[in-house]
Amino acid sequence: MGPEFGRLAYVRHIITYSLSPFEQRPFAKYFSVGLPNLWRRFRGQVLRVGPLFMAGYALYLWAIEEEQRLKRKNPADYVNDE
């Protein structure tokens, strides 16, 4: 019938490695290495990304207020209507 699915072709020059899920430790050194590294990376990028996010949020708030203002009717336009 043919090769089974997943072994349909022979690919050369590709090396794959695998590790048994029973041998993995997903939270190894999480508190001693992972969290300090996360904090270091955050401090390194916050001054680069933070102002852009704040400017974008300020622009978003301004656009929402402007849209709400433009949607309202001007009462002075209807003073002489009956």
mmCIF file of the N, C-alpha and C atoms, coordinates in Angstrom:
data_MODEL
# 
_entry.id   MODEL 
# 
loop_
_atom_site.group_PDB 
_atom_site.id 
_atom_site.type_symbol 
_atom_site.label_atom_id 
_atom_site.label_alt_id 
_atom_site.label_comp_id 
_atom_site.label_asym_id 
_atom_site.label_entity_id 
_atom_site.label_seq_id 
_atom_site.pdbx_PDB_ins_code 
_atom_site.Cartn_x 
_atom_site.Cartn_y 
_atom_site.Cartn_z 
_atom_site.occupancy 
_atom_site.B_iso_or_equiv 
_atom_site.pdbx_formal_charge 
_atom_site.auth_seq_id 
_atom_site.auth_comp_id 
_atom_site.auth_asym_id 
_atom_site.auth_atom_id 
_atom_site.pdbx_PDB_model_num 
ATOM 1   N N  . MET A 1 1  ? 0.816   -1.183 0.000  1.00 0.00 ? 1  MET A N  1 
ATOM 2   C CA . MET A 1 1  ? 0.000   0.000  0.000  1.00 0.00 ? 1  MET A CA 1 
ATOM 3   C C  . MET A 1 1  ? 0.865   1.255  0.000  1.00 0.00 ? 1  MET A C  1 
ATOM 4   N N  . GLY A 1 2  ? 2.051   1.190  0.561  1.00 0.00 ? 2  GLY A N  1 
ATOM 5   C CA . GLY A 1 2  ? 2.914   2.357  0.585  1.00 0.00 ? 2  GLY A CA 1 
ATOM 6   C C  . GLY A 1 2  ? 3.389   2.657  1.991  1.00 0.00 ? 2  GLY A C  1 
ATOM 7   N N  . PRO A 1 3  ? 4.262   3.658  2.123  1.00 0.00 ? 3  PRO A N  1 
ATOM 8   C CA . PRO A 1 3  ? 4.755   3.999  3.460  1.00 0.00 ? 3  PRO A CA 1 
ATOM 9   C C  . PRO A 1 3  ? 3.653   4.618  4.324  1.00 0.00 ? 3  PRO A C  1 
ATOM 10  N N  . GLU A 1 4  ? 3.814   4.488  5.618  1.00 0.00 ? 4  GLU A N  1 
ATOM 11  C CA . GLU A 1 4  ? 2.829   5.050  6.544  1.00 0.00 ? 4  GLU A CA 1 
ATOM 12  C C  . GLU A 1 4  ? 2.975   6.565  6.604  1.00 0.00 ? 4  GLU A C  1 
ATOM 13  N N  . PHE A 1 5  ? 1.919   7.227  7.046  1.00 0.00 ? 5  PHE A N  1 
ATOM 14  C CA . PHE A 1 5  ? 1.918   8.683  7.114  1.00 0.00 ? 5  PHE A CA 1 
ATOM 15  C C  . PHE A 1 5  ? 2.973   9.144  8.122  1.00 0.00 ? 5  PHE A C  1 
ATOM 16  N N  . GLY A 1 6  ? 3.755   10.144 7.772  1.00 0.00 ? 6  GLY A N  1 
ATOM 17  C CA . GLY A 1 6  ? 4.849   10.607 8.600  1.00 0.00 ? 6  GLY A CA 1 
ATOM 18  C C  . GLY A 1 6  ? 6.185   10.098 8.107  1.00 0.00 ? 6  GLY A C  1 
ATOM 19  N N  . ARG A 1 7  ? 6.158   9.067  7.291  1.00 0.00 ? 7  ARG A N  1 
ATOM 20  C CA . ARG A 1 7  ? 7.378   8.530  6.671  1.00 0.00 ? 7  ARG A CA 1 
ATOM 21  C C  . ARG A 1 7  ? 7.177   8.439  5.158  1.00 0.00 ? 7  ARG A C  1 
ATOM 22  N N  . LEU A 1 8  ? 6.579   9.469  4.587  1.00 0.00 ? 8  LEU A N  1 
ATOM 23  C CA . LEU A 1 8  ? 6.267   9.449  3.166  1.00 0.00 ? 8  LEU A CA 1 
ATOM 24  C C  . LEU A 1 8  ? 7.480   9.734  2.297  1.00 0.00 ? 8  LEU A C  1 
ATOM 25  N N  . ALA A 1 9  ? 8.474   10.444 2.825  1.00 0.00 ? 9  ALA A N  1 
ATOM 26  C CA . ALA A 1 9  ? 9.646   10.781 2.028  1.00 0.00 ? 9  ALA A CA 1 
ATOM 27  C C  . ALA A 1 9  ? 10.886  10.685 2.912  1.00 0.00 ? 9  ALA A C  1 
ATOM 28  N N  . TYR A 1 10 ? 12.008  10.449 2.270  1.00 0.00 ? 10 TYR A N  1 
ATOM 29  C CA . TYR A 1 10 ? 13.281  10.418 2.965  1.00 0.00 ? 10 TYR A CA 1 
ATOM 30  C C  . TYR A 1 10 ? 13.950  11.777 2.771  1.00 0.00 ? 10 TYR A C  1 
ATOM 31  N N  . VAL A 1 11 ? 14.226  12.472 3.866  1.00 0.00 ? 11 VAL A N  1 
ATOM 32  C CA . VAL A 1 11 ? 14.824  13.798 3.813  1.00 0.00 ? 11 VAL A CA 1 
ATOM 33  C C  . VAL A 1 11 ? 16.244  13.690 4.350  1.00 0.00 ? 11 VAL A C  1 
ATOM 34  N N  . ARG A 1 12 ? 17.177  14.165 3.557  1.00 0.00 ? 12 ARG A N  1 
ATOM 35  C CA . ARG A 1 12 ? 18.586  14.083 3.945  1.00 0.00 ? 12 ARG A CA 1 
ATOM 36  C C  . ARG A 1 12 ? 19.035  15.368 4.627  1.00 0.00 ? 12 ARG A C  1 
ATOM 37  N N  . HIS A 1 13 ? 20.079  15.278 5.416  1.00 0.00 ? 13 HIS A N  1 
ATOM 38  C CA . HIS A 1 13 ? 20.753  16.415 6.053  1.00 0.00 ? 13 HIS A CA 1 
ATOM 39  C C  . HIS A 1 13 ? 19.885  17.125 7.087  1.00 0.00 ? 13 HIS A C  1 
ATOM 40  N N  . ILE A 1 14 ? 18.943  16.463 7.669  1.00 0.00 ? 14 ILE A N  1 
ATOM 41  C CA . ILE A 1 14 ? 18.155  17.028 8.768  1.00 0.00 ? 14 ILE A CA 1 
ATOM 42  C C  . ILE A 1 14 ? 18.316  16.095 9.957  1.00 0.00 ? 14 ILE A C  1 
ATOM 43  N N  . ILE A 1 15 ? 18.760  16.653 11.068 1.00 0.00 ? 15 ILE A N  1 
ATOM 44  C CA . ILE A 1 15 ? 18.989  15.874 12.269 1.00 0.00 ? 15 ILE A CA 1 
ATOM 45  C C  . ILE A 1 15 ? 17.931  16.254 13.287 1.00 0.00 ? 15 ILE A C  1 
ATOM 46  N N  . THR A 1 16 ? 17.286  15.282 13.853 1.00 0.00 ? 16 THR A N  1 
ATOM 47  C CA . THR A 1 16 ? 16.277  15.543 14.874 1.00 0.00 ? 16 THR A CA 1 
ATOM 48  C C  . THR A 1 16 ? 16.715  14.885 16.175 1.00 0.00 ? 16 THR A C  1 
ATOM 49  N N  . TYR A 1 17 ? 16.392  15.543 17.269 1.00 0.00 ? 17 TYR A N  1 
ATOM 50  C CA . TYR A 1 17 ? 16.685  15.034 18.594 1.00 0.00 ? 17 TYR A CA 1 
ATOM 51  C C  . TYR A 1 17 ? 15.378  14.990 19.367 1.00 0.00 ? 17 TYR A C  1 
ATOM 52  N N  . SER A 1 18 ? 15.273  14.054 20.257 1.00 0.00 ? 18 SER A N  1 
ATOM 53  C CA . SER A 1 18 ? 14.078  13.991 21.093 1.00 0.00 ? 18 SER A CA 1 
ATOM 54  C C  . SER A 1 18 ? 14.488  13.591 22.504 1.00 0.00 ? 18 SER A C  1 
ATOM 55  N N  . LEU A 1 19 ? 13.656  13.963 23.431 1.00 0.00 ? 19 LEU A N  1 
ATOM 56  C CA . LEU A 1 19 ? 13.881  13.653 24.831 1.00 0.00 ? 19 LEU A CA 1 
ATOM 57  C C  . LEU A 1 19 ? 12.587  13.107 25.388 1.00 0.00 ? 19 LEU A C  1 
ATOM 58  N N  . SER A 1 20 ? 12.693  12.078 26.140 1.00 0.00 ? 20 SER A N  1 
ATOM 59  C CA . SER A 1 20 ? 11.509  11.465 26.709 1.00 0.00 ? 20 SER A CA 1 
ATOM 60  C C  . SER A 1 20 ? 10.794  12.460 27.621 1.00 0.00 ? 20 SER A C  1 
ATOM 61  N N  . PRO A 1 21 ? 9.449   12.545 27.559 1.00 0.00 ? 21 PRO A N  1 
ATOM 62  C CA . PRO A 1 21 ? 8.740   13.462 28.458 1.00 0.00 ? 21 PRO A CA 1 
ATOM 63  C C  . PRO A 1 21 ? 8.918   13.110 29.932 1.00 0.00 ? 21 PRO A C  1 
ATOM 64  N N  . PHE A 1 22 ? 9.316   11.893 30.209 1.00 0.00 ? 22 PHE A N  1 
ATOM 65  C CA . PHE A 1 22 ? 9.534   11.493 31.594 1.00 0.00 ? 22 PHE A CA 1 
ATOM 66  C C  . PHE A 1 22 ? 10.876  12.004 32.125 1.00 0.00 ? 22 PHE A C  1 
ATOM 67  N N  . GLU A 1 23 ? 11.764  12.430 31.230 1.00 0.00 ? 23 GLU A N  1 
ATOM 68  C CA . GLU A 1 23 ? 13.065  12.924 31.642 1.00 0.00 ? 23 GLU A CA 1 
ATOM 69  C C  . GLU A 1 23 ? 13.127  14.443 31.677 1.00 0.00 ? 23 GLU A C  1 
ATOM 70  N N  . GLN A 1 24 ? 12.098  15.109 31.227 1.00 0.00 ? 24 GLN A N  1 
ATOM 71  C CA . GLN A 1 24 ? 12.111  16.564 31.187 1.00 0.00 ? 24 GLN A CA 1 
ATOM 72  C C  . GLN A 1 24 ? 11.714  17.133 32.542 1.00 0.00 ? 24 GLN A C  1 
ATOM 73  N N  . ARG A 1 25 ? 12.301  18.279 32.863 1.00 0.00 ? 25 ARG A N  1 
ATOM 74  C CA . ARG A 1 25 ? 11.940  19.001 34.090 1.00 0.00 ? 25 ARG A CA 1 
ATOM 75  C C  . ARG A 1 25 ? 11.503  20.392 33.654 1.00 0.00 ? 25 ARG A C  1 
ATOM 76  N N  . PRO A 1 26 ? 10.212  20.647 33.457 1.00 0.00 ? 26 PRO A N  1 
ATOM 77  C CA . PRO A 1 26 ? 9.771   21.912 32.884 1.00 0.00 ? 26 PRO A CA 1 
ATOM 78  C C  . PRO A 1 26 ? 10.027  23.122 33.775 1.00 0.00 ? 26 PRO A C  1 
ATOM 79  N N  . PHE A 1 27 ? 10.074  22.949 35.069 1.00 0.00 ? 27 PHE A N  1 
ATOM 80  C CA . PHE A 1 27 ? 10.278  24.091 35.958 1.00 0.00 ? 27 PHE A CA 1 
ATOM 81  C C  . PHE A 1 27 ? 11.633  24.035 36.659 1.00 0.00 ? 27 PHE A C  1 
ATOM 82  N N  . ALA A 1 28 ? 12.604  23.432 36.011 1.00 0.00 ? 28 ALA A N  1 
ATOM 83  C CA . ALA A 1 28 ? 13.942  23.374 36.594 1.00 0.00 ? 28 ALA A CA 1 
ATOM 84  C C  . ALA A 1 28 ? 14.541  24.772 36.633 1.00 0.00 ? 28 ALA A C  1 
ATOM 85  N N  . LYS A 1 29 ? 15.035  25.194 37.780 1.00 0.00 ? 29 LYS A N  1 
ATOM 86  C CA . LYS A 1 29 ? 15.663  26.502 38.001 1.00 0.00 ? 29 LYS A CA 1 
ATOM 87  C C  . LYS A 1 29 ? 14.743  27.663 37.625 1.00 0.00 ? 29 LYS A C  1 
ATOM 88  N N  . TYR A 1 30 ? 13.445  27.477 37.771 1.00 0.00 ? 30 TYR A N  1 
ATOM 89  C CA . TYR A 1 30 ? 12.489  28.512 37.406 1.00 0.00 ? 30 TYR A CA 1 
ATOM 90  C C  . TYR A 1 30 ? 12.631  29.747 38.287 1.00 0.00 ? 30 TYR A C  1 
ATOM 91  N N  . PHE A 1 31 ? 12.713  29.549 39.600 1.00 0.00 ? 31 PHE A N  1 
ATOM 92  C CA . PHE A 1 31 ? 12.773  30.692 40.510 1.00 0.00 ? 31 PHE A CA 1 
ATOM 93  C C  . PHE A 1 31 ? 14.191  31.253 40.638 1.00 0.00 ? 31 PHE A C  1 
ATOM 94  N N  . SER A 1 32 ? 15.199  30.420 40.511 1.00 0.00 ? 32 SER A N  1 
ATOM 95  C CA . SER A 1 32 ? 16.564  30.908 40.713 1.00 0.00 ? 32 SER A CA 1 
ATOM 96  C C  . SER A 1 32 ? 17.149  31.540 39.449 1.00 0.00 ? 32 SER A C  1 
ATOM 97  N N  . VAL A 1 33 ? 16.750  31.100 38.265 1.00 0.00 ? 33 VAL A N  1 
ATOM 98  C CA . VAL A 1 33 ? 17.313  31.618 37.028 1.00 0.00 ? 33 VAL A CA 1 
ATOM 99  C C  . VAL A 1 33 ? 16.249  32.296 36.168 1.00 0.00 ? 33 VAL A C  1 
ATOM 100 N N  . GLY A 1 34 ? 15.088  31.693 36.056 1.00 0.00 ? 34 GLY A N  1 
ATOM 101 C CA . GLY A 1 34 ? 14.059  32.173 35.136 1.00 0.00 ? 34 GLY A CA 1 
ATOM 102 C C  . GLY A 1 34 ? 13.486  33.523 35.502 1.00 0.00 ? 34 GLY A C  1 
ATOM 103 N N  . LEU A 1 35 ? 13.070  33.702 36.737 1.00 0.00 ? 35 LEU A N  1 
ATOM 104 C CA . LEU A 1 35 ? 12.462  34.979 37.132 1.00 0.00 ? 35 LEU A CA 1 
ATOM 105 C C  . LEU A 1 35 ? 13.451  36.142 37.132 1.00 0.00 ? 35 LEU A C  1 
ATOM 106 N N  . PRO A 1 36 ? 14.668  35.977 37.634 1.00 0.00 ? 36 PRO A N  1 
ATOM 107 C CA . PRO A 1 36 ? 15.621  37.081 37.506 1.00 0.00 ? 36 PRO A CA 1 
ATOM 108 C C  . PRO A 1 36 ? 15.933  37.428 36.047 1.00 0.00 ? 36 PRO A C  1 
ATOM 109 N N  . ASN A 1 37 ? 16.003  36.441 35.184 1.00 0.00 ? 37 ASN A N  1 
ATOM 110 C CA . ASN A 1 37 ? 16.240  36.702 33.768 1.00 0.00 ? 37 ASN A CA 1 
ATOM 111 C C  . ASN A 1 37 ? 15.050  37.437 33.160 1.00 0.00 ? 37 ASN A C  1 
ATOM 112 N N  . LEU A 1 38 ? 13.846  37.066 33.537 1.00 0.00 ? 38 LEU A N  1 
ATOM 113 C CA . LEU A 1 38 ? 12.654  37.758 33.056 1.00 0.00 ? 38 LEU A CA 1 
ATOM 114 C C  . LEU A 1 38 ? 12.670  39.219 33.493 1.00 0.00 ? 38 LEU A C  1 
ATOM 115 N N  . TRP A 1 39 ? 13.027  39.476 34.731 1.00 0.00 ? 39 TRP A N  1 
ATOM 116 C CA . TRP A 1 39 ? 13.081  40.848 35.234 1.00 0.00 ? 39 TRP A CA 1 
ATOM 117 C C  . TRP A 1 39 ? 14.166  41.657 34.523 1.00 0.00 ? 39 TRP A C  1 
ATOM 118 N N  . ARG A 1 40 ? 15.322  41.041 34.278 1.00 0.00 ? 40 ARG A N  1 
ATOM 119 C CA . ARG A 1 40 ? 16.414  41.718 33.571 1.00 0.00 ? 40 ARG A CA 1 
ATOM 120 C C  . ARG A 1 40 ? 15.999  42.082 32.148 1.00 0.00 ? 40 ARG A C  1 
ATOM 121 N N  . ARG A 1 41 ? 15.350  41.173 31.465 1.00 0.00 ? 41 ARG A N  1 
ATOM 122 C CA . ARG A 1 41 ? 14.911  41.443 30.099 1.00 0.00 ? 41 ARG A CA 1 
ATOM 123 C C  . ARG A 1 41 ? 13.814  42.499 30.069 1.00 0.00 ? 41 ARG A C  1 
ATOM 124 N N  . PHE A 1 42 ? 12.925  42.489 31.054 1.00 0.00 ? 42 PHE A N  1 
ATOM 125 C CA . PHE A 1 42 ? 11.872  43.498 31.134 1.00 0.00 ? 42 PHE A CA 1 
ATOM 126 C C  . PHE A 1 42 ? 12.469  44.881 31.331 1.00 0.00 ? 42 PHE A C  1 
ATOM 127 N N  . ARG A 1 43 ? 13.413  45.012 32.268 1.00 0.00 ? 43 ARG A N  1 
ATOM 128 C CA . ARG A 1 43 ? 14.054  46.309 32.514 1.00 0.00 ? 43 ARG A CA 1 
ATOM 129 C C  . ARG A 1 43 ? 14.802  46.802 31.286 1.00 0.00 ? 43 ARG A C  1 
ATOM 130 N N  . GLY A 1 44 ? 15.384  45.893 30.520 1.00 0.00 ? 44 GLY A N  1 
ATOM 131 C CA . GLY A 1 44 ? 16.134  46.278 29.337 1.00 0.00 ? 44 GLY A CA 1 
ATOM 132 C C  . GLY A 1 44 ? 15.257  46.783 28.205 1.00 0.00 ? 44 GLY A C  1 
ATOM 133 N N  . GLN A 1 45 ? 13.997  46.384 28.179 1.00 0.00 ? 45 GLN A N  1 
ATOM 134 C CA . GLN A 1 45 ? 13.125  46.745 27.062 1.00 0.00 ? 45 GLN A CA 1 
ATOM 135 C C  . GLN A 1 45 ? 12.038  47.748 27.419 1.00 0.00 ? 45 GLN A C  1 
ATOM 136 N N  . VAL A 1 46 ? 11.786  47.989 28.700 1.00 0.00 ? 46 VAL A N  1 
ATOM 137 C CA . VAL A 1 46 ? 10.641  48.808 29.079 1.00 0.00 ? 46 VAL A CA 1 
ATOM 138 C C  . VAL A 1 46 ? 10.794  50.258 28.620 1.00 0.00 ? 46 VAL A C  1 
ATOM 139 N N  . LEU A 1 47 ? 11.989  50.799 28.626 1.00 0.00 ? 47 LEU A N  1 
ATOM 140 C CA . LEU A 1 47 ? 12.178  52.177 28.184 1.00 0.00 ? 47 LEU A CA 1 
ATOM 141 C C  . LEU A 1 47 ? 12.117  52.300 26.662 1.00 0.00 ? 47 LEU A C  1 
ATOM 142 N N  . ARG A 1 48 ? 12.293  51.216 25.982 1.00 0.00 ? 48 ARG A N  1 
ATOM 143 C CA . ARG A 1 48 ? 12.211  51.224 24.523 1.00 0.00 ? 48 ARG A CA 1 
ATOM 144 C C  . ARG A 1 48 ? 10.767  51.034 24.054 1.00 0.00 ? 48 ARG A C  1 
ATOM 145 N N  . VAL A 1 49 ? 10.002  50.196 24.725 1.00 0.00 ? 49 VAL A N  1 
ATOM 146 C CA . VAL A 1 49 ? 8.662   49.847 24.276 1.00 0.00 ? 49 VAL A CA 1 
ATOM 147 C C  . VAL A 1 49 ? 7.589   50.630 25.027 1.00 0.00 ? 49 VAL A C  1 
ATOM 148 N N  . GLY A 1 50 ? 7.821   50.945 26.286 1.00 0.00 ? 50 GLY A N  1 
ATOM 149 C CA . GLY A 1 50 ? 6.820   51.609 27.119 1.00 0.00 ? 50 GLY A CA 1 
ATOM 150 C C  . GLY A 1 50 ? 6.312   52.927 26.562 1.00 0.00 ? 50 GLY A C  1 
ATOM 151 N N  . PRO A 1 51 ? 7.184   53.865 26.178 1.00 0.00 ? 51 PRO A N  1 
ATOM 152 C CA . PRO A 1 51 ? 6.683   55.131 25.640 1.00 0.00 ? 51 PRO A CA 1 
ATOM 153 C C  . PRO A 1 51 ? 5.839   54.962 24.380 1.00 0.00 ? 51 PRO A C  1 
ATOM 154 N N  . LEU A 1 52 ? 6.184   53.993 23.545 1.00 0.00 ? 52 LEU A N  1 
ATOM 155 C CA . LEU A 1 52 ? 5.380   53.758 22.344 1.00 0.00 ? 52 LEU A CA 1 
ATOM 156 C C  . LEU A 1 52 ? 3.986   53.258 22.704 1.00 0.00 ? 52 LEU A C  1 
ATOM 157 N N  . PHE A 1 53 ? 3.903   52.374 23.677 1.00 0.00 ? 53 PHE A N  1 
ATOM 158 C CA . PHE A 1 53 ? 2.595   51.893 24.114 1.00 0.00 ? 53 PHE A CA 1 
ATOM 159 C C  . PHE A 1 53 ? 1.780   53.024 24.735 1.00 0.00 ? 53 PHE A C  1 
ATOM 160 N N  . MET A 1 54 ? 2.433   53.863 25.543 1.00 0.00 ? 54 MET A N  1 
ATOM 161 C CA . MET A 1 54 ? 1.704   54.975 26.163 1.00 0.00 ? 54 MET A CA 1 
ATOM 162 C C  . MET A 1 54 ? 1.232   55.967 25.112 1.00 0.00 ? 54 MET A C  1 
ATOM 163 N N  . ALA A 1 55 ? 2.064   56.269 24.114 1.00 0.00 ? 55 ALA A N  1 
ATOM 164 C CA . ALA A 1 55 ? 1.659   57.186 23.051 1.00 0.00 ? 55 ALA A CA 1 
ATOM 165 C C  . ALA A 1 55 ? 0.506   56.589 22.240 1.00 0.00 ? 55 ALA A C  1 
ATOM 166 N N  . GLY A 1 56 ? 0.567   55.316 21.964 1.00 0.00 ? 56 GLY A N  1 
ATOM 167 C CA . GLY A 1 56 ? -0.512  54.651 21.236 1.00 0.00 ? 56 GLY A CA 1 
ATOM 168 C C  . GLY A 1 56 ? -1.806  54.651 22.020 1.00 0.00 ? 56 GLY A C  1 
ATOM 169 N N  . TYR A 1 57 ? -1.721  54.427 23.322 1.00 0.00 ? 57 TYR A N  1 
ATOM 170 C CA . TYR A 1 57 ? -2.924  54.437 24.156 1.00 0.00 ? 57 TYR A CA 1 
ATOM 171 C C  . TYR A 1 57 ? -3.501  55.842 24.253 1.00 0.00 ? 57 TYR A C  1 
ATOM 172 N N  . ALA A 1 58 ? -2.644  56.868 24.366 1.00 0.00 ? 58 ALA A N  1 
ATOM 173 C CA . ALA A 1 58 ? -3.128  58.250 24.403 1.00 0.00 ? 58 ALA A CA 1 
ATOM 174 C C  . ALA A 1 58 ? -3.812  58.606 23.081 1.00 0.00 ? 58 ALA A C  1 
ATOM 175 N N  . LEU A 1 59 ? -3.242  58.176 21.967 1.00 0.00 ? 59 LEU A N  1 
ATOM 176 C CA . LEU A 1 59 ? -3.866  58.412 20.670 1.00 0.00 ? 59 LEU A CA 1 
ATOM 177 C C  . LEU A 1 59 ? -5.205  57.699 20.573 1.00 0.00 ? 59 LEU A C  1 
ATOM 178 N N  . TYR A 1 60 ? -5.278  56.489 21.095 1.00 0.00 ? 60 TYR A N  1 
ATOM 179 C CA . TYR A 1 60 ? -6.529  55.730 21.113 1.00 0.00 ? 60 TYR A CA 1 
ATOM 180 C C  . TYR A 1 60 ? -7.588  56.455 21.923 1.00 0.00 ? 60 TYR A C  1 
ATOM 181 N N  . LEU A 1 61 ? -7.234  56.939 23.118 1.00 0.00 ? 61 LEU A N  1 
ATOM 182 C CA . LEU A 1 61 ? -8.207  57.659 23.947 1.00 0.00 ? 61 LEU A CA 1 
ATOM 183 C C  . LEU A 1 61 ? -8.661  58.943 23.275 1.00 0.00 ? 61 LEU A C  1 
ATOM 184 N N  . TRP A 1 62 ? -7.727  59.674 22.649 1.00 0.00 ? 62 TRP A N  1 
ATOM 185 C CA . TRP A 1 62 ? -8.101  60.891 21.946 1.00 0.00 ? 62 TRP A CA 1 
ATOM 186 C C  . TRP A 1 62 ? -9.066  60.585 20.807 1.00 0.00 ? 62 TRP A C  1 
ATOM 187 N N  . ALA A 1 63 ? -8.804  59.523 20.055 1.00 0.00 ? 63 ALA A N  1 
ATOM 188 C CA . ALA A 1 63 ? -9.663  59.172 18.927 1.00 0.00 ? 63 ALA A CA 1 
ATOM 189 C C  . ALA A 1 63 ? -11.060 58.787 19.402 1.00 0.00 ? 63 ALA A C  1 
ATOM 190 N N  . ILE A 1 64 ? -11.166 58.090 20.506 1.00 0.00 ? 64 ILE A N  1 
ATOM 191 C CA . ILE A 1 64 ? -12.485 57.713 21.044 1.00 0.00 ? 64 ILE A CA 1 
ATOM 192 C C  . ILE A 1 64 ? -13.247 58.962 21.464 1.00 0.00 ? 64 ILE A C  1 
ATOM 193 N N  . GLU A 1 65 ? -12.588 59.878 22.184 1.00 0.00 ? 65 GLU A N  1 
ATOM 194 C CA . GLU A 1 65 ? -13.250 61.121 22.611 1.00 0.00 ? 65 GLU A CA 1 
ATOM 195 C C  . GLU A 1 65 ? -13.665 61.961 21.409 1.00 0.00 ? 65 GLU A C  1 
ATOM 196 N N  . GLU A 1 66 ? -12.808 62.070 20.411 1.00 0.00 ? 66 GLU A N  1 
ATOM 197 C CA . GLU A 1 66 ? -13.118 62.858 19.215 1.00 0.00 ? 66 GLU A CA 1 
ATOM 198 C C  . GLU A 1 66 ? -14.290 62.248 18.452 1.00 0.00 ? 66 GLU A C  1 
ATOM 199 N N  . GLU A 1 67 ? -14.325 60.943 18.371 1.00 0.00 ? 67 GLU A N  1 
ATOM 200 C CA . GLU A 1 67 ? -15.434 60.277 17.682 1.00 0.00 ? 67 GLU A CA 1 
ATOM 201 C C  . GLU A 1 67 ? -16.742 60.505 18.421 1.00 0.00 ? 67 GLU A C  1 
ATOM 202 N N  . GLN A 1 68 ? -16.708 60.442 19.758 1.00 0.00 ? 68 GLN A N  1 
ATOM 203 C CA . GLN A 1 68 ? -17.913 60.705 20.537 1.00 0.00 ? 68 GLN A CA 1 
ATOM 204 C C  . GLN A 1 68 ? -18.355 62.160 20.378 1.00 0.00 ? 68 GLN A C  1 
ATOM 205 N N  . ARG A 1 69 ? -17.403 63.086 20.327 1.00 0.00 ? 69 ARG A N  1 
ATOM 206 C CA . ARG A 1 69 ? -17.734 64.501 20.170 1.00 0.00 ? 69 ARG A CA 1 
ATOM 207 C C  . ARG A 1 69 ? -18.352 64.763 18.796 1.00 0.00 ? 69 ARG A C  1 
ATOM 208 N N  . LEU A 1 70 ? -17.826 64.142 17.779 1.00 0.00 ? 70 LEU A N  1 
ATOM 209 C CA . LEU A 1 70 ? -18.334 64.364 16.425 1.00 0.00 ? 70 LEU A CA 1 
ATOM 210 C C  . LEU A 1 70 ? -19.688 63.698 16.197 1.00 0.00 ? 70 LEU A C  1 
ATOM 211 N N  . LYS A 1 71 ? -20.013 62.683 16.970 1.00 0.00 ? 71 LYS A N  1 
ATOM 212 C CA . LYS A 1 71 ? -21.313 62.023 16.828 1.00 0.00 ? 71 LYS A CA 1 
ATOM 213 C C  . LYS A 1 71 ? -22.457 62.855 17.404 1.00 0.00 ? 71 LYS A C  1 
ATOM 214 N N  . ARG A 1 72 ? -22.143 63.726 18.364 1.00 0.00 ? 72 ARG A N  1 
ATOM 215 C CA . ARG A 1 72 ? -23.191 64.524 19.004 1.00 0.00 ? 72 ARG A CA 1 
ATOM 216 C C  . ARG A 1 72 ? -23.707 65.600 18.059 1.00 0.00 ? 72 ARG A C  1 
ATOM 217 N N  . LYS A 1 73 ? -24.976 65.922 18.216 1.00 0.00 ? 73 LYS A N  1 
ATOM 218 C CA . LYS A 1 73 ? -25.555 67.018 17.444 1.00 0.00 ? 73 LYS A CA 1 
ATOM 219 C C  . LYS A 1 73 ? -25.211 68.327 18.125 1.00 0.00 ? 73 LYS A C  1 
ATOM 220 N N  . ASN A 1 74 ? -25.080 69.378 17.322 1.00 0.00 ? 74 ASN A N  1 
ATOM 221 C CA . ASN A 1 74 ? -24.815 70.709 17.845 1.00 0.00 ? 74 ASN A CA 1 
ATOM 222 C C  . ASN A 1 74 ? -26.165 71.373 18.137 1.00 0.00 ? 74 ASN A C  1 
ATOM 223 N N  . PRO A 1 75 ? -26.482 71.672 19.408 1.00 0.00 ? 75 PRO A N  1 
ATOM 224 C CA . PRO A 1 75 ? -27.786 72.276 19.720 1.00 0.00 ? 75 PRO A CA 1 
ATOM 225 C C  . PRO A 1 75 ? -27.974 73.646 19.071 1.00 0.00 ? 75 PRO A C  1 
ATOM 226 N N  . ALA A 1 76 ? -26.911 74.365 18.780 1.00 0.00 ? 76 ALA A N  1 
ATOM 227 C CA . ALA A 1 76 ? -27.049 75.688 18.161 1.00 0.00 ? 76 ALA A CA 1 
ATOM 228 C C  . ALA A 1 76 ? -27.609 75.590 16.742 1.00 0.00 ? 76 ALA A C  1 
ATOM 229 N N  . ASP A 1 77 ? -27.473 74.466 16.098 1.00 0.00 ? 77 ASP A N  1 
ATOM 230 C CA . ASP A 1 77 ? -28.004 74.292 14.757 1.00 0.00 ? 77 ASP A CA 1 
ATOM 231 C C  . ASP A 1 77 ? -29.521 74.193 14.751 1.00 0.00 ? 77 ASP A C  1 
ATOM 232 N N  . TYR A 1 78 ? -30.139 73.889 15.879 1.00 0.00 ? 78 TYR A N  1 
ATOM 233 C CA . TYR A 1 78 ? -31.582 73.655 15.931 1.00 0.00 ? 78 TYR A CA 1 
ATOM 234 C C  . TYR A 1 78 ? -32.317 74.666 16.803 1.00 0.00 ? 78 TYR A C  1 
ATOM 235 N N  . VAL A 1 79 ? -31.759 75.846 17.015 1.00 0.00 ? 79 VAL A N  1 
ATOM 236 C CA . VAL A 1 79 ? -32.360 76.836 17.892 1.00 0.00 ? 79 VAL A CA 1 
ATOM 237 C C  . VAL A 1 79 ? -33.685 77.365 17.291 1.00 0.00 ? 79 VAL A C  1 
ATOM 238 N N  . ASN A 1 80 ? -33.704 77.654 16.003 1.00 0.00 ? 80 ASN A N  1 
ATOM 239 C CA . ASN A 1 80 ? -34.883 78.274 15.376 1.00 0.00 ? 80 ASN A CA 1 
ATOM 240 C C  . ASN A 1 80 ? -35.846 77.249 14.783 1.00 0.00 ? 80 ASN A C  1 
ATOM 241 N N  . ASP A 1 81 ? -35.605 75.989 14.938 1.00 0.00 ? 81 ASP A N  1 
ATOM 242 C CA . ASP A 1 81 ? -36.526 74.967 14.403 1.00 0.00 ? 81 ASP A CA 1 
ATOM 243 C C  . ASP A 1 81 ? -37.763 74.840 15.281 1.00 0.00 ? 81 ASP A C  1 
ATOM 244 N N  . GLU A 1 82 ? -38.853 74.531 14.631 1.00 0.00 ? 82 GLU A N  1 
ATOM 245 C CA . GLU A 1 82 ? -40.081 74.306 15.398 1.00 0.00 ? 82 GLU A CA 1 
ATOM 246 C C  . GLU A 1 82 ? -40.735 73.020 14.984 1.00 0.00 ? 82 GLU A C  1 
# 
